[in-house]
């Protein structure tokens, strides 16, 4: 069962020391997603997030998700350093105390894009709505073996990129996402978007894997493919799933 975060207007599924596995809006609330037309460097991006929330009269506690773009794939140690910077910002906002963050998160590395530093690409927050369908975000899920934490040794078929290995990795990711969707009390067919992040052409395999899962129906909006790498060496793909009430482009 997800844990309610009443001050933020959402519930979340605990997962990692730097992010939850996903969030779902509580009754009377829904979700908005704001995307920057150009990714903002972390410091400027965080400041822009504050300004936007103030402009729409939402508290910082309403923040329930971040999407980051990174200039390069990191070692596990480098990823830990990024997480430390991120947690410092959440603490400055009084969003982290004695427990891990409640926010969802997706980190990916765009291919062929000259980012010079880590950047905020998009963020999610709760909004007040009456009688709206479920709204949720599942954090970016890579091919990690369930129950083994986040380490190089927990990556399924690490270092393998053959057809069979990528098929197994895709199925692993879909299974990981499905567990979070179920825990949130949501459903695949309610999603307005499924995002695939990988350098490999895995859309067809992802469709098959989703279809093989209980309640696994690719949403009418289809799968959105991003030519990217996951944030840590050894990972080959990442998938997140979302349903929003509103989506905004910020310039």
URTA-V863543 format. One record per helix or strand. SS is the DSSP state (a for helix, b for strand). FROM is the first residue (numbers start at 0). TO is the last residue. If there is no record, write none. Layout:
<<SS	FROM	TO> <SS	FROM	TO>>
//
This chain:
<<b	2	4> <b	9	12> <b	15	15> <b	18	18> <b	21	24> <b	28	40> <a	41	54> <a	59	61> <b	62	68> <b	73	73> <a	75	91> <b	103	109> <b	118	127> <b	135	140> <b	143	143> <a	151	153> <b	154	154> <a	162	183> <a	187	189> <b	192	197> <a	202	211> <b	222	229> <b	231	231> <b	236	242> <b	245	249>>
//
